[in-house]
Amino acid sequence: MTSDDLLAAGGGAPDLLARHKAVMPSWMPIYYAEPIEIVSGSGRRVTDAAGRTYLDFFGGVLTNMLGYDIAEVREAVERQLRTGVSHTSTLYLIRQQVELAEKIARVSGIEDARVFFTNSGTEANEAALLMATTIRRSNQVLAVRNSYHGRSYAAIGITGHRSWSSSSLNPLQVAWLHSGDRLRGLLARLDEADHIEAAVEDLREVLATQTAGDVACLIAEPIQGVGGFVHAPDGLFAGLKKVLDEYGILLISDEVQTGWGRTGEHFWGYQAHGVTPDLLTFAKGIGNGFALGGVVGRADVINAIQAISFSTFGGNPISTAAGNAVLDYVLDHDLQANAQRVGAILRDGLREAAENHPIVAEVRGKGLMLAVEFVRPGTLEPDAAVTTRVFEECKARGLLVGKGGLYGNALRMGPPLTLTEDEAREGLAILVDSIAAAAA
């Protein structure tokens, strides 16, 4: 059968699911008891192959940051395509790449910044680790429990989340710090000031007992993505960095999910802590669906790589054309402020509803990066089954959300930053009804 025959064969979702299972790895998850194929989108809504439309509160895992069919992005990509040049490699000057790097360097908050483009957050974190370990001449790394940094060999090695750690083999020597979980763990019962103090003391003890001293870096997410949008008290990074600076240890802020104004309070997640990282990694939203990621950091750190290196497709003319349009749109429309305003509608509404449902342990997050954690009533025992019920109820009512958390019991929401107040209230009503239905 030719490729044309396969396309002509078509088929509905069950047929496509069978074909998917026949050729795709078994470890690639697919959402929903009855998976859907998304065939079109506009604004904050997508339509599946059966013609059903959904309000999208997950945005391709926080990637379709502006939503769907955004004219400015489409036109920027079409202009580049009309030149006939979709790829040249970084062996040649790429105007779109240079222009985007200039913009990212300006908004990064890092002085004398340099930018290296990749295709994804995984590659960005891998590159940042290479830079940090090279300049420090050490393979020792500090990472955080409940974290997720990607699917490559080293990124898996610094992922503190068993569900995503497919191998115990690791090119790095990793020592683990406590997460910012406010429900469980040794630091959960402390107030914010005591939490920070205890975390700093823990860092000193980890350095004294689990390392040889010459640690390369600490890599941390300001808000843990796959970990269920768990985050430590604001100011923790500053407390940790005082200790890191004593040893010359670099700080890498993984902003793959928290960047570009999503938290509402700040443009980058690290800014809530009153500290500037040495390296910052980004991806997901900046391409609005086009493959684009990278590292921005101090020139002396990024330039520490001695060998020749480049990314074949990273920062190609098509993806950076999209990236320029996305970043311009975010800034011109002040989407950070929108994330703060619209996110508050969701957060406050969910917290009010949670008071009536003991299956909800916590509503957490910032801006348009929110999570609801579900437990067995009267306990902190994670309830992944009820989470799945809420997840399916949302879909049945026309809302797409995500899942996550260390125990698979957190509902994750990362809507496009263009979400309107009316859409936020519409989605909130569906969420409240779905929680009530699952609880019943």
N, C-alpha and C positions, 0 to 999 in steps of 0.2 A: 504494500500500500504506500503511495507517495504522500508527501506532505500535503499536497492539494486535496488528496482523498481524505486525509485525516481532518482537514479543516472543513471539508464539505460534510463530513459525517456529523459534525456538530454535537448535538445531544444536550440534555439538560444537566442539572447539577449532579444527580446520582451517577450518570454516565461519566461526567468529568471527574467526579470523586474516584470512581473505579480506575480510570486512566491515571489519575494522580498517584494512587496507591501502587499502581503497577510499575511506575518509573521513578518515583521520588523516594528518598530515604524514609524509613519508618520513624526516625527520630524527629522529623519535621512536623510540629503540631499544626492542626487545623482547628479553628474555632467552630463551635456549635455542634450539637447533635446532628443537625442537618446543615452542613456547610453551605455557604453562599458564594457565588461568583459575582463580584462587583464589576459592572460593565460600563457605567457612566457616573459622572458626578458633576455637581454644580453648587457653588457656595459651600455650605456645610452639610450638604446632603449627597448621598450616593444611591444608586439604583442597582438592584441585582438582576440576574439573567431572567428571573421570573416576573420582572417588572415592578417589584416592590421597592419603595423608597424608604431610606432610613436617615435619621439625623445622626451624624457621625461625631461621637465624643471621644474617638481614639485616634483618628487621623493617621492611619497607617503606622501606629506606634509613635505618635507625636512627630510624624515626619511631614505630613501635609499641613504645614504650619499656617498657611494662608487659606487653606481650603482647596476647592476644586475649580478648574476652568477659570483661573484668574487671568484676565486679559493681559495685564502687564507682563506676567511671566511667559505666557504663551507667545506674545508678540516678540519678546526679547529672544526667545529660542528660535522662533521662525526667522527673525532677521539674520541670526547667525547661520541657520541652515541654508538660507538663500545664498550665502557666500560660497557654498559648496565645501566649506572647511568645517568638519566636525571633529577633526583630530590632527594635531601636528607633533605632539609630544613637547616636553619642556626643553628640548634641545633648541627650540626656536622661541622667539618672543611671542607671548600670547597676551594681547591687549586686555581681554576680559579678565584674565587671571591676575594681571598686575593691578588693574583697577579694583578688583574685589579684595586683593591682599591689602591695598592701601586703606580701604574702608574698614576692614576687620582689624588692622593694626590700630587705627584711630579709636575704634569703639572698645578695644580689648581692655584698656586701662593699664596696659603694660608698656613701660617706657622702652624706646628704641626696639620695638617689636619686629620680629620676622615671622613670616607665615609659610608653612609648607602644606600643600594640599594633598589629600588622599581621596579615596572613594567612599569611605565609611568611618564610623566611630571606632570600630575594631582596629582598622589600619591606623587611625589617628592615635589611639592609645598605644599601639605597638610602636609607632614612630617616637612618641614621647618617651616611652620607656628606653628605647635605644639611645635617645639624646641624653637622658638623665644618667643612665648607667655608663655611657661613654665618657661624659665629662667628669663623673665621679670615680671612674675606674673601679666600679663595684657592681656586683649583680644582686646585692641585698636591697630589698624593697619592703616598705611598709604599706599594707593594704588594710581595708576595713571589712569586718564581718558583715554579711548580708549584701555585699556589693556585687555589681555586675559591670564588666568592662569590655566584653566582646567574646568572639568565638575562636580567635587565633590561639596558637600555642601558649604564648606568654600571657595574653589577655585572660585565658581560662585559668592560668596559674595564679592570677591575682584576683579572681572572682571568688568571693566568700559566700557562695550560695550553692549548696550541694546539687540542687536540681539542674544547674547549668554547668557544673564542673565535671566534664566527661572524662577527665584523665587526672591522675595524681602526679603524673610526670610533669616536670616544670623546669624551664631553663633559669629560673630566678630563685633566690633564697628569700622566702616571704615570711614576715612576722606580722601578726594580726592585731589590730586595734578594735576596741568595742565600737559597735554601731550606735546610732542615735536613737534607737528604738525606745519609745516612751512607755510601752506596755510590758515588755519582758526584758530580762537580762539584769546584770548587776547594777547598771546605772539607772534603770527605769524609774526607781522610786525616789530619785533625787530631784530637788528643784533645779532650775537652770544653772544657777551659779555653782552649786555643788556638783552638778553633772560635769560642767566644764573643768572644775578643779580636779575631780576624780579622773577624768579622761586625760588630763595633762600628767597627773601622777602615774597613770597607767602607761603612757608613752615613755616616760623616763624609765620605768621598770622594764618595759619591753626592750628598750635600747640597751639597758644594762645586762639583761639576762638572755636575750634571744638573738643578739647580733654581735658582730665583731667590731662594731663601732662605726665603720666607714660605710654607712648606709647611703644608697644613691638618692632615694626619693620616697615621699609619701604620695600615693595616688588616692584620691577620694572624690566621691560625688557629693555636691552640696545637698542634693536630695536624691536618695537612692531610687533609681528607676524601677528595674525589675524587682528590687527588694520591696516594692509596695509603697513607694513615695514616703519612706521613712526619712526623717531628717533630725539632726542634732540641734541643740539650742544655737541661736545666732551668737556668733562670737567664738565658737569653738575653734575654728580654723586659726584665729588670731592667737589663741592660747597655745595651740599646738605649734604654730610657726615660730614662736619665741624659742621653743626647745629645739626645733629643727635647725634654726639659724645658729644655735650654739655649736652644732655639729657640722654645719655646712650642707645639710640635707635639703634637697629641692622639694618644692610642693607642686604637684600636678593636680589641677582642678579639672575633673571630667565633667564637662558641660554639654555632653552630647544630648542630654534631655533637658537640662535646666537653662540653656542659653537662649539668647535673642529676646529677652523680656518676658519669657513664659511665667516666671514667678510673680510678675506684677510689681513687686517691691523694687526690683533692680533689673538691670539688663542682663547681668550674669549672676548665677547663684552664689559665687564666692563673695560678691560685694556685700551680702548680708552679714559677713563675718569681719568686715573692717580690715581686710588683708588683701594683698595682691600676690597671686601665685607666680611661680617662675615659668610654668608652662600651663597652657589651657588647651584642652581638646574640644573640638566641636564637630557636628555632623547633623544628621536628621533634618531639622526644620529649615536650615539654610538653603537646601536644594528644592524644598517643597515637592519632593518626589524624584528629583534628579539626583543621581549618585554624587554626593559631595561631602567631604569631611576635611579635617585638617588639624594642625597644631599651630598655635600662635604663642610666642614666648620671647624671653630676653634674647637678644642677638648673640650674646656670648655662649648661651646654652645651646641654641639651635645650630650655631656655626661650629660647635665642638666636633661634629662629625668630620673625620679626616678623610674618609674614602669618598669616591664618587658615588652619588645616589640620586635617584629621582623616581617619580611615580608615573608609569606609562600613561594611565588614564586620569590620574588625580589632577584636578584643576583644568580639565580639557575645555575647549572653547564653548561647548554646548552647556556643560554643567555650570561653568562660571558665568555664562550669560544669564542662566536662570538665577544663580546666586546673587548676582548684582541686582537683578530685578526684585528678588525677595527681600534683600536687606534694605533697598531703597523703600520698598513698600512698608516694611516694618517701621522704619524711622519716619517716613512721611505721614503715616496714618497713626502714629503713636500707639502701636498695638500693645506696648507694655502697659500703658494706662488702661487700655481696654481689658487686658487680662486681669488687672487688679480689680476693676469695677465689676466686670461680668463674673469673674471667679468668686467674688464675695456673695453674689446672689446664690450661686450653687453651694458654696461652703456653708453659709448661714442657713439656707433652707434644709440642707442635709442634716446639719447638727440639730436643728429644731425637730426634724422628723425622727432622728435617732433617739430622742428622749422617750418616744413611744414604742421603741422596738429594742428589747434587750439582746437581740441577735447582733446589734451593732456595737462594737467595742470602741471604735474611734473613727472620727472623720478628720482627716489630716491633709496637709499640703499647703501650697501657696499659689495664688493666681489661678491659672488654668492648668494646674498640675495637682489633681486632687485624688484622694483614695478613701474608700470606706472599708474598714476591716470587720469581718464577721466572726463571731464566736458562738459557742453554746451558751444559752442564757444563764446568767449568774456566775459565769466562769470566764477565764481568759483562754480556754481551750479552743484552738483554731477550728473553724468549721468550713472546710473546703466545699462540702456538699451543698450547704445553703448558699454559699457564694456562687456556685454554678447555677443554682436555681434562680437567683437574682439575675445573673448574667443572661440566662435563657429567657427570663421574663422580660427583660429589657429589649431583647431582640424581637420577641413576639409583639411588643408594643411599638416597635419602630425606632429603637435606639441602639446604636453600637457602642459598646464600652470594652475595656480590656480587663485582664486579670493579672495577678502577680502576688508578690509577697513571699516570704521565706516558706510559708506553709500553704501557699496557693489559696489563701482566704481573703485576699484584698481585691476589691474592684477598683480598677485604675481608670482615670479620666484625663485625657489630654486633648481637648477639642482644639480645632483651629483657633488661632488668636484673633480671628475676625468674627468669632461668635457674637451674635447680637444678644441684647437683654431678653428679647422675646423668645429667642431660641434657647437661652439658658433656662428660662422659666418653663418652656415646653419640655426640655430634657429633665429638669428637676421633677416635674409632675410625673413623668414616666418612671424615674428612679424611685420616687416615694411609693408609687403604686406597686412597683416590682418588688420592693423590699417588703411591703405589706403582704403581697401575695405569697412570697417565699416564706415569710414568717408564719403565715396561716397554714 
